[in-house]
Amino acid sequence: MFAVIQEVETKKPSKGNAKSLEVYESCFTVNGTEYCCYRYRKSDDRFERPIQKAYRISIRESFRKDGKVRQKQVSICTIRYYDVIDFGDWIGDYVRGDLKAKADILGITEEELTNIIYEKWQPVADQIKAEYEQTEEYRVTKEHDRIIREWTEKREAFSNKYGVDQGEYSRCYDVFGTLRNPEYLEKIKADYKARKEYEKQSQEYQRSYYDNFYSNYSNNKNSSYAGIFSSNYTEEEKKIFKEFYRTLSKKFHPDTNPDMDTSRQMKLLNRLKSDWGV
């Protein structure tokens, strides 16, 4: 039992991958505000693929019957030359029906059938890939893949840096990294700076407030002010304190602030929780 690979001619040449990436502006309106971003598409101009070949794969088995040598042939599949490039060389993707059904006809396992085929098919598939890697189409396609991969990485980095949606990158830059809308980029930077300044001032205010609050409480434990803690609160007031605690604990929890040390705030908050009796 052995595999036979017959090379045949195909009728029509096929079109390959796009020769270029194109940038275009896409605008839309949301709640009366117009938004524009720079998208990309692959050109309609595609590489010509000159090789018109396909490979018809079958299994032949010789056997003796009535004193004569006879042959049984089972057709496996037909794979076009460029199918190997576009879809891979796994024969199971090209078999009509089921590869196991073919093996059953031959009286062998699917693994045994695969091994018989690939002994002949693998060198052919490897040769096709090696030839394709010498073409202009391969070089350009790999370059397009690199550009798109870097564009994806830049979008993610931009989003992480300025705390905005990844789509905001495309409102400033195109797929090649060319700045198309410097005014909008400056707006993003200004909004980011203002937001960070507000957060800084807010944190400083909160830190100052709680430091003063705790200082007053610590220095006046024997006063009537200190005496209201934990003992004279109604259940309704304790419910309110619980809401205070939940809100502030979410705000200052370490998981919510990976880039900032909030242990001081959490320590103070837990002491207040104890004082409030909640």
PyRosetta script that sets phi, psi and omega in degrees:
from pyrosetta import init, pose_from_sequence

init()
pose = pose_from_sequence("MFAVIQEVETKKPSKGNAKSLEVYESCFTVNGTEYCCYRYRKSDDRFERPIQKAYRISIRESFRKDGKVRQKQVSICTIRYYDVIDFGDWIGDYVRGDLKAKADILGITEEELTNIIYEKWQPVADQIKAEYEQTEEYRVTKEHDRIIREWTEKREAFSNKYGVDQGEYSRCYDVFGTLRNPEYLEKIKADYKARKEYEKQSQEYQRSYYDNFYSNYSNNKNSSYAGIFSSNYTEEEKKIFKEFYRTLSKKFHPDTNPDMDTSRQMKLLNRLKSDWGV")
pose.set_psi(1, 130.1)
pose.set_omega(1, -177.1)
pose.set_phi(2, -151.2)
pose.set_psi(2, 159.0)
pose.set_omega(2, 179.5)
pose.set_phi(3, -89.8)
pose.set_psi(3, 144.3)
pose.set_omega(3, 175.7)
pose.set_phi(4, -122.8)
pose.set_psi(4, 127.6)
pose.set_omega(4, 177.2)
pose.set_phi(5, -116.5)
pose.set_psi(5, 113.5)
pose.set_omega(5, -177.7)
pose.set_phi(6, -105.0)
pose.set_psi(6, 124.2)
pose.set_omega(6, 178.8)
pose.set_phi(7, -84.4)
pose.set_psi(7, 127.8)
pose.set_omega(7, -179.7)
pose.set_phi(8, -128.6)
pose.set_psi(8, 159.2)
pose.set_omega(8, 178.7)
pose.set_phi(9, -88.6)
pose.set_psi(9, 140.3)
pose.set_omega(9, 173.6)
pose.set_phi(10, -93.8)
pose.set_psi(10, 161.8)
pose.set_omega(10, -172.6)
pose.set_phi(11, -82.6)
pose.set_psi(11, -38.4)
pose.set_omega(11, -173.5)
pose.set_phi(12, -122.9)
pose.set_psi(12, 142.0)
pose.set_omega(12, 172.8)
pose.set_phi(13, -70.4)
pose.set_psi(13, 150.9)
pose.set_omega(13, -178.1)
pose.set_phi(14, -105.5)
pose.set_psi(14, 158.5)
pose.set_omega(14, 176.3)
pose.set_phi(15, -91.3)
pose.set_psi(15, 144.4)
pose.set_omega(15, -178.4)
pose.set_phi(16, -100.3)
pose.set_psi(16, -153.9)
pose.set_omega(16, -178.9)
pose.set_phi(17, -75.5)
pose.set_psi(17, 166.6)
pose.set_omega(17, -178.0)
pose.set_phi(18, -66.2)
pose.set_psi(18, 146.7)
pose.set_omega(18, 180.0)
pose.set_phi(19, -82.4)
pose.set_psi(19, -19.5)
pose.set_omega(19, -177.3)
pose.set_phi(20, -153.9)
pose.set_psi(20, 163.6)
pose.set_omega(20, 171.2)
pose.set_phi(21, -102.9)
pose.set_psi(21, 137.5)
pose.set_omega(21, -178.4)
pose.set_phi(22, -116.5)
pose.set_psi(22, 138.9)
pose.set_omega(22, 176.3)
pose.set_phi(23, -99.5)
pose.set_psi(23, 135.9)
pose.set_omega(23, 174.9)
pose.set_phi(24, -140.6)
pose.set_psi(24, 153.5)
pose.set_omega(24, -178.5)
pose.set_phi(25, -94.3)
pose.set_psi(25, 130.1)
pose.set_omega(25, 179.3)
pose.set_phi(26, -118.1)
pose.set_psi(26, 122.8)
pose.set_omega(26, -178.6)
pose.set_phi(27, -118.3)
pose.set_psi(27, 145.2)
pose.set_omega(27, 178.5)
pose.set_phi(28, -150.2)
pose.set_psi(28, 163.6)
pose.set_omega(28, -176.9)
pose.set_phi(29, -119.8)
pose.set_psi(29, 131.6)
pose.set_omega(29, 177.3)
pose.set_phi(30, -128.4)
pose.set_psi(30, 119.8)
pose.set_omega(30, -179.8)
pose.set_phi(31, 51.9)
pose.set_psi(31, 40.9)
pose.set_omega(31, 176.1)
pose.set_phi(32, 84.0)
pose.set_psi(32, -3.3)
pose.set_omega(32, -179.8)
pose.set_phi(33, -106.4)
pose.set_psi(33, 130.9)
pose.set_omega(33, -179.2)
pose.set_phi(34, -87.7)
pose.set_psi(34, 133.7)
pose.set_omega(34, 176.6)
pose.set_phi(35, -121.0)
pose.set_psi(35, 138.2)
pose.set_omega(35, 177.3)
pose.set_phi(36, -129.1)
pose.set_psi(36, 140.3)
pose.set_omega(36, 176.6)
pose.set_phi(37, -140.1)
pose.set_psi(37, 164.5)
pose.set_omega(37, -175.3)
pose.set_phi(38, -107.4)
pose.set_psi(38, 111.9)
pose.set_omega(38, -178.1)
pose.set_phi(39, -106.2)
pose.set_psi(39, 174.4)
pose.set_omega(39, 177.4)
pose.set_phi(40, -132.6)
pose.set_psi(40, 158.1)
pose.set_omega(40, 174.4)
pose.set_phi(41, -148.2)
pose.set_psi(41, 159.1)
pose.set_omega(41, 176.9)
pose.set_phi(42, -86.4)
pose.set_psi(42, 138.7)
pose.set_omega(42, -173.8)
pose.set_phi(43, -66.4)
pose.set_psi(43, 156.0)
pose.set_omega(43, 175.0)
pose.set_phi(44, -75.0)
pose.set_psi(44, -19.2)
pose.set_omega(44, 178.4)
pose.set_phi(45, -75.5)
pose.set_psi(45, 113.7)
pose.set_omega(45, -172.8)
pose.set_phi(46, -120.9)
pose.set_psi(46, 158.8)
pose.set_omega(46, -179.7)
pose.set_phi(47, -69.7)
pose.set_psi(47, 141.7)
pose.set_omega(47, 171.9)
pose.set_phi(48, -81.3)
pose.set_psi(48, 139.9)
pose.set_omega(48, 178.8)
pose.set_phi(49, -111.1)
pose.set_psi(49, 106.0)
pose.set_omega(49, -168.9)
pose.set_phi(50, -78.8)
pose.set_psi(50, -20.6)
pose.set_omega(50, -173.8)
pose.set_phi(51, -82.2)
pose.set_psi(51, 119.0)
pose.set_omega(51, -178.6)
pose.set_phi(52, -110.7)
pose.set_psi(52, 73.6)
pose.set_omega(52, -179.0)
pose.set_phi(53, -127.6)
pose.set_psi(53, 154.0)
pose.set_omega(53, 169.7)
pose.set_phi(54, -142.8)
pose.set_psi(54, 162.1)
pose.set_omega(54, -176.0)
pose.set_phi(55, -125.8)
pose.set_psi(55, 116.0)
pose.set_omega(55, -179.2)
pose.set_phi(56, -94.1)
pose.set_psi(56, 115.9)
pose.set_omega(56, -174.7)
pose.set_phi(57, -105.2)
pose.set_psi(57, 131.9)
pose.set_omega(57, 178.0)
pose.set_phi(58, -145.3)
pose.set_psi(58, 165.1)
pose.set_omega(58, 177.2)
pose.set_phi(59, -116.1)
pose.set_psi(59, 132.7)
pose.set_omega(59, 177.0)
pose.set_phi(60, -117.5)
pose.set_psi(60, 142.2)
pose.set_omega(60, 179.0)
pose.set_phi(61, -133.1)
pose.set_psi(61, 126.3)
pose.set_omega(61, 177.6)
pose.set_phi(62, -94.1)
pose.set_psi(62, 139.4)
pose.set_omega(62, 177.5)
pose.set_phi(63, -151.5)
pose.set_psi(63, 160.2)
pose.set_omega(63, -179.1)
pose.set_phi(64, -103.7)
pose.set_psi(64, 131.7)
pose.set_omega(64, 178.5)
pose.set_phi(65, -142.8)
pose.set_psi(65, 131.2)
pose.set_omega(65, -179.4)
pose.set_phi(66, 53.9)
pose.set_psi(66, 37.0)
pose.set_omega(66, 177.2)
pose.set_phi(67, 78.2)
pose.set_psi(67, 5.1)
pose.set_omega(67, -179.3)
pose.set_phi(68, -120.5)
pose.set_psi(68, 149.5)
pose.set_omega(68, 176.5)
pose.set_phi(69, -84.0)
pose.set_psi(69, 123.5)
pose.set_omega(69, 179.6)
pose.set_phi(70, -122.3)
pose.set_psi(70, 166.1)
pose.set_omega(70, -179.9)
pose.set_phi(71, -128.5)
pose.set_psi(71, 140.0)
pose.set_omega(71, 171.9)
pose.set_phi(72, -113.1)
pose.set_psi(72, 132.2)
pose.set_omega(72, -179.6)
pose.set_phi(73, -122.7)
pose.set_psi(73, 132.3)
pose.set_omega(73, 177.4)
pose.set_phi(74, -120.7)
pose.set_psi(74, 118.7)
pose.set_omega(74, 178.6)
pose.set_phi(75, -73.5)
pose.set_psi(75, 133.2)
pose.set_omega(75, -179.1)
pose.set_phi(76, -99.3)
pose.set_psi(76, -58.3)
pose.set_omega(76, -178.4)
pose.set_phi(77, -173.9)
pose.set_psi(77, 171.4)
pose.set_omega(77, 173.0)
pose.set_phi(78, -124.9)
pose.set_psi(78, 130.1)
pose.set_omega(78, -178.3)
pose.set_phi(79, -122.6)
pose.set_psi(79, 123.6)
pose.set_omega(79, 177.5)
pose.set_phi(80, -76.3)
pose.set_psi(80, 154.1)
pose.set_omega(80, -176.0)
pose.set_phi(81, -51.4)
pose.set_psi(81, -52.2)
pose.set_omega(81, -174.6)
pose.set_phi(82, -81.1)
pose.set_psi(82, -9.4)
pose.set_omega(82, 172.0)
pose.set_phi(83, -61.7)
pose.set_psi(83, -34.7)
pose.set_omega(83, 179.0)
pose.set_phi(84, -61.3)
pose.set_psi(84, -36.0)
pose.set_omega(84, 179.9)
pose.set_phi(85, -75.6)
pose.set_psi(85, -44.3)
pose.set_omega(85, -172.8)
pose.set_phi(86, -82.8)
pose.set_psi(86, -33.2)
pose.set_omega(86, -171.6)
pose.set_phi(87, -125.0)
pose.set_psi(87, -7.2)
pose.set_omega(87, 179.3)
pose.set_phi(88, 99.5)
pose.set_psi(88, 173.6)
pose.set_omega(88, -173.1)
pose.set_phi(89, -107.4)
pose.set_psi(89, 11.0)
pose.set_omega(89, -179.8)
pose.set_phi(90, -73.8)
pose.set_psi(90, 117.0)
pose.set_omega(90, -173.9)
pose.set_phi(91, -64.0)
pose.set_psi(91, -26.6)
pose.set_omega(91, -179.8)
pose.set_phi(92, -59.9)
pose.set_psi(92, -24.3)
pose.set_omega(92, 179.4)
pose.set_phi(93, -76.3)
pose.set_psi(93, -12.1)
pose.set_omega(93, -174.5)
pose.set_phi(94, -114.7)
pose.set_psi(94, -6.7)
pose.set_omega(94, -178.1)
pose.set_phi(95, -76.1)
pose.set_psi(95, 131.6)
pose.set_omega(95, 173.6)
pose.set_phi(96, -77.9)
pose.set_psi(96, 121.0)
pose.set_omega(96, -176.5)
pose.set_phi(97, 94.0)
pose.set_psi(97, -122.2)
pose.set_omega(97, -171.5)
pose.set_phi(98, -138.5)
pose.set_psi(98, 133.7)
pose.set_omega(98, -179.7)
pose.set_phi(99, -63.7)
pose.set_psi(99, -34.8)
pose.set_omega(99, 179.2)
pose.set_phi(100, -64.5)
pose.set_psi(100, -35.7)
pose.set_omega(100, 178.9)
pose.set_phi(101, -63.1)
pose.set_psi(101, -36.6)
pose.set_omega(101, 176.9)
pose.set_phi(102, -64.5)
pose.set_psi(102, -40.9)
pose.set_omega(102, -179.8)
pose.set_phi(103, -65.5)
pose.set_psi(103, -37.8)
pose.set_omega(103, 179.6)
pose.set_phi(104, -63.3)
pose.set_psi(104, -37.3)
pose.set_omega(104, 178.6)
pose.set_phi(105, -62.0)
pose.set_psi(105, -37.3)
pose.set_omega(105, -178.0)
pose.set_phi(106, -85.1)
pose.set_psi(106, -10.0)
pose.set_omega(106, 179.3)
pose.set_phi(107, 76.3)
pose.set_psi(107, 29.1)
pose.set_omega(107, 178.1)
pose.set_phi(108, -131.0)
pose.set_psi(108, 173.2)
pose.set_omega(108, 178.7)
pose.set_phi(109, -81.8)
pose.set_psi(109, 162.8)
pose.set_omega(109, 177.7)
pose.set_phi(110, -62.0)
pose.set_psi(110, -38.0)
pose.set_omega(110, 178.8)
pose.set_phi(111, -64.8)
pose.set_psi(111, -42.0)
pose.set_omega(111, 179.1)
pose.set_phi(112, -63.6)
pose.set_psi(112, -40.5)
pose.set_omega(112, 178.4)
pose.set_phi(113, -63.5)
pose.set_psi(113, -44.0)
pose.set_omega(113, 179.8)
pose.set_phi(114, -60.8)
pose.set_psi(114, -43.6)
pose.set_omega(114, -179.7)
pose.set_phi(115, -63.1)
pose.set_psi(115, -40.1)
pose.set_omega(115, 179.4)
pose.set_phi(116, -63.4)
pose.set_psi(116, -43.9)
pose.set_omega(116, -178.1)
pose.set_phi(117, -66.5)
pose.set_psi(117, -47.3)
pose.set_omega(117, -172.2)
pose.set_phi(118, -72.1)
pose.set_psi(118, -18.1)
pose.set_omega(118, 174.4)
pose.set_phi(119, -61.3)
pose.set_psi(119, -32.9)
pose.set_omega(119, 178.1)
pose.set_phi(120, -97.7)
pose.set_psi(120, -36.0)
pose.set_omega(120, -171.0)
pose.set_phi(121, -79.1)
pose.set_psi(121, -35.8)
pose.set_omega(121, -174.9)
pose.set_phi(122, -58.9)
pose.set_psi(122, -44.2)
pose.set_omega(122, 177.4)
pose.set_phi(123, -61.2)
pose.set_psi(123, -35.6)
pose.set_omega(123, 178.8)
pose.set_phi(124, -66.3)
pose.set_psi(124, -47.4)
pose.set_omega(124, -179.9)
pose.set_phi(125, -61.8)
pose.set_psi(125, -41.5)
pose.set_omega(125, 179.0)
pose.set_phi(126, -63.9)
pose.set_psi(126, -37.3)
pose.set_omega(126, 178.6)
pose.set_phi(127, -66.0)
pose.set_psi(127, -40.7)
pose.set_omega(127, 178.1)
pose.set_phi(128, -60.5)
pose.set_psi(128, -46.7)
pose.set_omega(128, -179.1)
pose.set_phi(129, -63.3)
pose.set_psi(129, -41.9)
pose.set_omega(129, -180.0)
pose.set_phi(130, -63.7)
pose.set_psi(130, -40.2)
pose.set_omega(130, 178.8)
pose.set_phi(131, -66.1)
pose.set_psi(131, -42.0)
pose.set_omega(131, -178.5)
pose.set_phi(132, -64.5)
pose.set_psi(132, -36.1)
pose.set_omega(132, -178.7)
pose.set_phi(133, -67.3)
pose.set_psi(133, -8.8)
pose.set_omega(133, 176.6)
pose.set_phi(134, -94.5)
pose.set_psi(134, -0.5)
pose.set_omega(134, -174.3)
pose.set_phi(135, -92.1)
pose.set_psi(135, 160.8)
pose.set_omega(135, 175.1)
pose.set_phi(136, -66.4)
pose.set_psi(136, -35.4)
pose.set_omega(136, 179.1)
pose.set_phi(137, -58.9)
pose.set_psi(137, -44.2)
pose.set_omega(137, 179.7)
pose.set_phi(138, -61.8)
pose.set_psi(138, -46.7)
pose.set_omega(138, -178.0)
pose.set_phi(139, -61.1)
pose.set_psi(139, -45.7)
pose.set_omega(139, -178.3)
pose.set_phi(140, -67.6)
pose.set_psi(140, -40.4)
pose.set_omega(140, -179.9)
pose.set_phi(141, -63.6)
pose.set_psi(141, -41.7)
pose.set_omega(141, 177.4)
pose.set_phi(142, -63.7)
pose.set_psi(142, -37.1)
pose.set_omega(142, 178.2)
pose.set_phi(143, -67.0)
pose.set_psi(143, -40.7)
pose.set_omega(143, 176.0)
pose.set_phi(144, -61.1)
pose.set_psi(144, -42.6)
pose.set_omega(144, 178.9)
pose.set_phi(145, -60.6)
pose.set_psi(145, -40.6)
pose.set_omega(145, 179.5)
pose.set_phi(146, -65.0)
pose.set_psi(146, -44.8)
pose.set_omega(146, -179.3)
pose.set_phi(147, -61.0)
pose.set_psi(147, -45.6)
pose.set_omega(147, -178.1)
pose.set_phi(148, -67.9)
pose.set_psi(148, -38.6)
pose.set_omega(148, 178.6)
pose.set_phi(149, -64.1)
pose.set_psi(149, -43.5)
pose.set_omega(149, 178.9)
pose.set_phi(150, -67.6)
pose.set_psi(150, -36.3)
pose.set_omega(150, 177.0)
pose.set_phi(151, -61.1)
pose.set_psi(151, -42.4)
pose.set_omega(151, 178.7)
pose.set_phi(152, -63.2)
pose.set_psi(152, -42.7)
pose.set_omega(152, 179.8)
pose.set_phi(153, -66.3)
pose.set_psi(153, -39.0)
pose.set_omega(153, -179.9)
pose.set_phi(154, -67.5)
pose.set_psi(154, -38.5)
pose.set_omega(154, 177.0)
pose.set_phi(155, -60.7)
pose.set_psi(155, -43.5)
pose.set_omega(155, -179.5)
pose.set_phi(156, -66.6)
pose.set_psi(156, -43.4)
pose.set_omega(156, 179.3)
pose.set_phi(157, -63.5)
pose.set_psi(157, -40.2)
pose.set_omega(157, 179.0)
pose.set_phi(158, -62.5)
pose.set_psi(158, -43.7)
pose.set_omega(158, 179.7)
pose.set_phi(159, -62.1)
pose.set_psi(159, -44.7)
pose.set_omega(159, -179.8)
pose.set_phi(160, -67.0)
pose.set_psi(160, -36.9)
pose.set_omega(160, -176.7)
pose.set_phi(161, -69.9)
pose.set_psi(161, -45.1)
pose.set_omega(161, -173.9)
pose.set_phi(162, -103.4)
pose.set_psi(162, -0.7)
pose.set_omega(162, 178.4)
pose.set_phi(163, 65.6)
pose.set_psi(163, 39.6)
pose.set_omega(163, -179.2)
pose.set_phi(164, -125.6)
pose.set_psi(164, 169.1)
pose.set_omega(164, 176.2)
pose.set_phi(165, -65.8)
pose.set_psi(165, 149.8)
pose.set_omega(165, -179.2)
pose.set_phi(166, -60.8)
pose.set_psi(166, -27.4)
pose.set_omega(166, 179.2)
pose.set_phi(167, -63.1)
pose.set_psi(167, -21.0)
pose.set_omega(167, 179.2)
pose.set_phi(168, -66.3)
pose.set_psi(168, -29.0)
pose.set_omega(168, 176.3)
pose.set_phi(169, -60.8)
pose.set_psi(169, -41.3)
pose.set_omega(169, -177.7)
pose.set_phi(170, -72.2)
pose.set_psi(170, -11.9)
pose.set_omega(170, 173.8)
pose.set_phi(171, -83.0)
pose.set_psi(171, -12.2)
pose.set_omega(171, -179.8)
pose.set_phi(172, -111.0)
pose.set_psi(172, -42.0)
pose.set_omega(172, -172.6)
pose.set_phi(173, -122.2)
pose.set_psi(173, 155.2)
pose.set_omega(173, 173.3)
pose.set_phi(174, -96.6)
pose.set_psi(174, -176.7)
pose.set_omega(174, -174.5)
pose.set_phi(175, -64.8)
pose.set_psi(175, -22.2)
pose.set_omega(175, 179.4)
pose.set_phi(176, -87.6)
pose.set_psi(176, -0.8)
pose.set_omega(176, -179.4)
pose.set_phi(177, 84.8)
pose.set_psi(177, 11.3)
pose.set_omega(177, 178.9)
pose.set_phi(178, -81.3)
pose.set_psi(178, 129.3)
pose.set_omega(178, 179.2)
pose.set_phi(179, -72.3)
pose.set_psi(179, 118.4)
pose.set_omega(179, -177.0)
pose.set_phi(180, -104.5)
pose.set_psi(180, -27.0)
pose.set_omega(180, -175.7)
pose.set_phi(181, -135.0)
pose.set_psi(181, 78.3)
pose.set_omega(181, -177.4)
pose.set_phi(182, -63.5)
pose.set_psi(182, -29.9)
pose.set_omega(182, -179.9)
pose.set_phi(183, -64.1)
pose.set_psi(183, -43.1)
pose.set_omega(183, -178.8)
pose.set_phi(184, -70.5)
pose.set_psi(184, -33.6)
pose.set_omega(184, 176.2)
pose.set_phi(185, -62.1)
pose.set_psi(185, -43.1)
pose.set_omega(185, 178.4)
pose.set_phi(186, -63.0)
pose.set_psi(186, -35.5)
pose.set_omega(186, 177.3)
pose.set_phi(187, -64.3)
pose.set_psi(187, -43.2)
pose.set_omega(187, 178.7)
pose.set_phi(188, -62.0)
pose.set_psi(188, -43.0)
pose.set_omega(188, -179.8)
pose.set_phi(189, -65.1)
pose.set_psi(189, -41.7)
pose.set_omega(189, 180.0)
pose.set_phi(190, -65.7)
pose.set_psi(190, -41.6)
pose.set_omega(190, 178.2)
pose.set_phi(191, -63.7)
pose.set_psi(191, -39.5)
pose.set_omega(191, 179.4)
pose.set_phi(192, -64.7)
pose.set_psi(192, -44.6)
pose.set_omega(192, -179.8)
pose.set_phi(193, -62.9)
pose.set_psi(193, -43.8)
pose.set_omega(193, 179.9)
pose.set_phi(194, -65.1)
pose.set_psi(194, -40.0)
pose.set_omega(194, -180.0)
pose.set_phi(195, -65.0)
pose.set_psi(195, -42.8)
pose.set_omega(195, 179.3)
pose.set_phi(196, -66.4)
pose.set_psi(196, -37.5)
pose.set_omega(196, 178.6)
pose.set_phi(197, -66.3)
pose.set_psi(197, -41.4)
pose.set_omega(197, 178.0)
pose.set_phi(198, -62.8)
pose.set_psi(198, -44.2)
pose.set_omega(198, 180.0)
pose.set_phi(199, -63.1)
pose.set_psi(199, -39.1)
pose.set_omega(199, 179.3)
pose.set_phi(200, -64.0)
pose.set_psi(200, -47.8)
pose.set_omega(200, 180.0)
pose.set_phi(201, -64.0)
pose.set_psi(201, -39.2)
pose.set_omega(201, 179.7)
pose.set_phi(202, -63.7)
pose.set_psi(202, -43.6)
pose.set_omega(202, 179.3)
pose.set_phi(203, -65.3)
pose.set_psi(203, -39.9)
pose.set_omega(203, 179.1)
pose.set_phi(204, -65.3)
pose.set_psi(204, -39.4)
pose.set_omega(204, 179.0)
pose.set_phi(205, -65.0)
pose.set_psi(205, -46.0)
pose.set_omega(205, -179.3)
pose.set_phi(206, -64.0)
pose.set_psi(206, -41.0)
pose.set_omega(206, 178.9)
pose.set_phi(207, -62.7)
pose.set_psi(207, -44.0)
pose.set_omega(207, 179.3)
pose.set_phi(208, -63.9)
pose.set_psi(208, -41.7)
pose.set_omega(208, -178.3)
pose.set_phi(209, -62.7)
pose.set_psi(209, -48.2)
pose.set_omega(209, -177.3)
pose.set_phi(210, -72.4)
pose.set_psi(210, -32.4)
pose.set_omega(210, 175.3)
pose.set_phi(211, -63.0)
pose.set_psi(211, -45.2)
pose.set_omega(211, 179.3)
pose.set_phi(212, -66.1)
pose.set_psi(212, -40.7)
pose.set_omega(212, -179.4)
pose.set_phi(213, -62.1)
pose.set_psi(213, -48.3)
pose.set_omega(213, -177.8)
pose.set_phi(214, -69.1)
pose.set_psi(214, -34.7)
pose.set_omega(214, 178.1)
pose.set_phi(215, -63.0)
pose.set_psi(215, -44.4)
pose.set_omega(215, 179.2)
pose.set_phi(216, -62.9)
pose.set_psi(216, -41.3)
pose.set_omega(216, -179.7)
pose.set_phi(217, -66.6)
pose.set_psi(217, -43.4)
pose.set_omega(217, -177.3)
pose.set_phi(218, -67.0)
pose.set_psi(218, -35.6)
pose.set_omega(218, -175.7)
pose.set_phi(219, -84.5)
pose.set_psi(219, -3.3)
pose.set_omega(219, -176.4)
pose.set_phi(220, -133.2)
pose.set_psi(220, 43.9)
pose.set_omega(220, -176.6)
pose.set_phi(221, -65.5)
pose.set_psi(221, -25.7)
pose.set_omega(221, -177.2)
pose.set_phi(222, -95.3)
pose.set_psi(222, 0.4)
pose.set_omega(222, -178.2)
pose.set_phi(223, -83.7)
pose.set_psi(223, 169.1)
pose.set_omega(223, 177.4)
pose.set_phi(224, -66.3)
pose.set_psi(224, -26.0)
pose.set_omega(224, 178.1)
pose.set_phi(225, -64.2)
pose.set_psi(225, -45.7)
pose.set_omega(225, -179.2)
pose.set_phi(226, -68.7)
pose.set_psi(226, -27.4)
pose.set_omega(226, -175.9)
pose.set_phi(227, -70.6)
pose.set_psi(227, -11.8)
pose.set_omega(227, -179.1)
pose.set_phi(228, -80.9)
pose.set_psi(228, -13.2)
pose.set_omega(228, -175.4)
pose.set_phi(229, -70.1)
pose.set_psi(229, 138.8)
pose.set_omega(229, 167.9)
pose.set_phi(230, 67.5)
pose.set_psi(230, -22.7)
pose.set_omega(230, -172.3)
pose.set_phi(231, -104.9)
pose.set_psi(231, -34.0)
pose.set_omega(231, -171.2)
pose.set_phi(232, -105.4)
pose.set_psi(232, 10.6)
pose.set_omega(232, -179.5)
pose.set_phi(233, -81.6)
pose.set_psi(233, 138.0)
pose.set_omega(233, 174.0)
pose.set_phi(234, -77.7)
pose.set_psi(234, 165.1)
pose.set_omega(234, 177.9)
pose.set_phi(235, -62.0)
pose.set_psi(235, -35.2)
pose.set_omega(235, 178.8)
pose.set_phi(236, -64.7)
pose.set_psi(236, -40.7)
pose.set_omega(236, 178.9)
pose.set_phi(237, -67.7)
pose.set_psi(237, -37.7)
pose.set_omega(237, 178.8)
pose.set_phi(238, -64.8)
pose.set_psi(238, -33.4)
pose.set_omega(238, 175.3)
pose.set_phi(239, -62.2)
pose.set_psi(239, -40.1)
pose.set_omega(239, 179.0)
pose.set_phi(240, -65.4)
pose.set_psi(240, -42.9)
pose.set_omega(240, 179.0)
pose.set_phi(241, -61.6)
pose.set_psi(241, -37.0)
pose.set_omega(241, 177.5)
pose.set_phi(242, -60.7)
pose.set_psi(242, -40.5)
pose.set_omega(242, 177.2)
pose.set_phi(243, -64.2)
pose.set_psi(243, -41.2)
pose.set_omega(243, 176.3)
pose.set_phi(244, -56.4)
pose.set_psi(244, -48.5)
pose.set_omega(244, -176.2)
pose.set_phi(245, -62.3)
pose.set_psi(245, -46.6)
pose.set_omega(245, -178.8)
pose.set_phi(246, -60.2)
pose.set_psi(246, -43.9)
pose.set_omega(246, -178.4)
pose.set_phi(247, -64.1)
pose.set_psi(247, -47.0)
pose.set_omega(247, -176.4)
pose.set_phi(248, -72.0)
pose.set_psi(248, -35.3)
pose.set_omega(248, 179.8)
pose.set_phi(249, -65.9)
pose.set_psi(249, -36.0)
pose.set_omega(249, 175.6)
pose.set_phi(250, -64.7)
pose.set_psi(250, -38.4)
pose.set_omega(250, -176.5)
pose.set_phi(251, -70.0)
pose.set_psi(251, -38.3)
pose.set_omega(251, -173.0)
pose.set_phi(252, -106.2)
pose.set_psi(252, 5.3)
pose.set_omega(252, -179.8)
pose.set_phi(253, -63.4)
pose.set_psi(253, 140.7)
pose.set_omega(253, -179.9)
pose.set_phi(254, -54.7)
pose.set_psi(254, -33.9)
pose.set_omega(254, -180.0)
pose.set_phi(255, -66.1)
pose.set_psi(255, -27.4)
pose.set_omega(255, -180.0)
pose.set_phi(256, -85.2)
pose.set_psi(256, -16.0)
pose.set_omega(256, -176.2)
pose.set_phi(257, -129.8)
pose.set_psi(257, 66.8)
pose.set_omega(257, -176.4)
pose.set_phi(258, -64.0)
pose.set_psi(258, -22.4)
pose.set_omega(258, -176.3)
pose.set_phi(259, -102.2)
pose.set_psi(259, 8.7)
pose.set_omega(259, -175.8)
pose.set_phi(260, -141.4)
pose.set_psi(260, 141.0)
pose.set_omega(260, 178.0)
pose.set_phi(261, -82.8)
pose.set_psi(261, 110.6)
pose.set_omega(261, -179.1)
pose.set_phi(262, -111.7)
pose.set_psi(262, 18.9)
pose.set_omega(262, -178.0)
pose.set_phi(263, -62.5)
pose.set_psi(263, -34.0)
pose.set_omega(263, -179.4)
pose.set_phi(264, -66.0)
pose.set_psi(264, -43.9)
pose.set_omega(264, 179.5)
pose.set_phi(265, -64.7)
pose.set_psi(265, -42.0)
pose.set_omega(265, -178.7)
pose.set_phi(266, -67.6)
pose.set_psi(266, -35.6)
pose.set_omega(266, 178.4)
pose.set_phi(267, -64.3)
pose.set_psi(267, -45.4)
pose.set_omega(267, 178.4)
pose.set_phi(268, -64.0)
pose.set_psi(268, -41.8)
pose.set_omega(268, -178.3)
pose.set_phi(269, -63.1)
pose.set_psi(269, -40.4)
pose.set_omega(269, 179.7)
pose.set_phi(270, -69.0)
pose.set_psi(270, -31.9)
pose.set_omega(270, 176.5)
pose.set_phi(271, -69.7)
pose.set_psi(271, -38.2)
pose.set_omega(271, 176.3)
pose.set_phi(272, -64.4)
pose.set_psi(272, -38.8)
pose.set_omega(272, 178.9)
pose.set_phi(273, -59.6)
pose.set_psi(273, -41.7)
pose.set_omega(273, 178.3)
pose.set_phi(274, -65.7)
pose.set_psi(274, -42.1)
pose.set_omega(274, 180.0)
pose.set_phi(275, -64.1)
pose.set_psi(275, -36.8)
pose.set_omega(275, -178.9)
pose.set_phi(276, -74.9)
pose.set_psi(276, -16.3)
pose.set_omega(276, -179.7)
pose.set_phi(277, 74.6)
pose.set_psi(277, 31.7)
pose.set_omega(277, -179.8)
pose.set_phi(278, -117.4)
pose.dump_pdb("model.pdb")
